[in-house]
Amino acid sequence: MSTALSWSSANCFYFQIHFLIYHIIIMVIGEFLMSFFAVWTVHHDTEENPEMARTQRGGWKNKITFSMFYHLEHHLFPAVPTIKLPELAKRIDQVIPELEKKQTF
């Protein structure tokens, strides 16, 4: 399958199919940015407590990031589905309000 994918990508460049070339370039840029957003933003400055991670609790920030930065909650309860993490965050705040919660950004 990866051979077919790379063959079709090569054909896009060979036959100058501009909208597909644009799509491939945007997807490659997105893959490079993924490591920044999915790894660094949620784990930086947590060396003193590596099992913890940062979280995102702001309303508008969660709307534009599709609530993908409830990473502390994910570290505490990795089996909880992503869609349930906002509800889990509220429950954690009620039960353990003193838990340190570093913000992602």
N, C-alpha and C positions, 0 to 999 in steps of 0.2 A: 504494500500500500504506500509506503513512503517513497518507493521508486516512482510510482504513478504520480504522486503528489509533486515530487521534484521535476518529473518530466513535464507535467502540465504547467508548472511554474516557469520552466525554461521555455516552453512554447509561448507563453504570454510575452516574454521578452523578445523572443525570436520574431513572432508575428506582430509585435508592437500593439498589443491589445491594451490600450492606455488605462481604461478603468480597472482592469485586473492588475496591472502593474502598480497603480496607485494603491489598490487594496493590499497587495503583498508588502509594499513598503510600509504602509501604516501598521500592518500586523507585526512586522519585524520590530518597528519602533516600540509598539506596545509590549512586545516580549522583553525588550531591554528595560523598559520602565517598570515592569512587573516586579523585578527584584528590589527596586527601591521602595515601591508601595507595599508589597506583600511581606518584605523581610525587614528592611532597615527601619521604616517608620514605626513598626510595632515592637522592635526589639532593641533599639538603641538606648544606651544609658540604663540597661538593666543587668549589667555585669555583676553587681553586688548581690543580685537575687535572680539568677538566670531562669528559674522556673516561672517567674512572673513575666508579664508582657504589658504593653500599653493598651489602652482601650480608647474608644471614641464615644463620648456621651452627649455631644452637642446635637440638637435637633436638626438644624439646617445642614450641618456637616454630614450627618448620617443620611440625609435625603440625597445629597449629591454623590455620596460614595456607596449608595445602596446598602447601607448598614454592614459593610464588609470589615470594619475595624473594631469589632467587639473581640479583640484578641486575648485580653486577660481572661474573659469568660471562656473562650475556647481552650485556653491552657488549663483552667481549673476543671472544666467539664468537656473534654474533647469529643464525647459521644453525642452531645447535643447538636441537632441540625442547625445550620446557619440561620435559618428563618426564625428559630426560637431564641436566638441569643439576646435580642432586646428584652424579651420577657424575663430571661434568666438574669440579665443585668439588674432589672428592677428588684427581683427577689434577693439577689446578693446584697444590694444596697439596704434592703429592709432587715436582713438577718445579720450582716456583718458591715455596719456602716463605717467602722474604723479601718476597714481594708484600704490600703493605699492604692489609689488609682491614678497612674500617670496617663496624661492625655497624649494621643498620637501627634496632633498638630493643632 
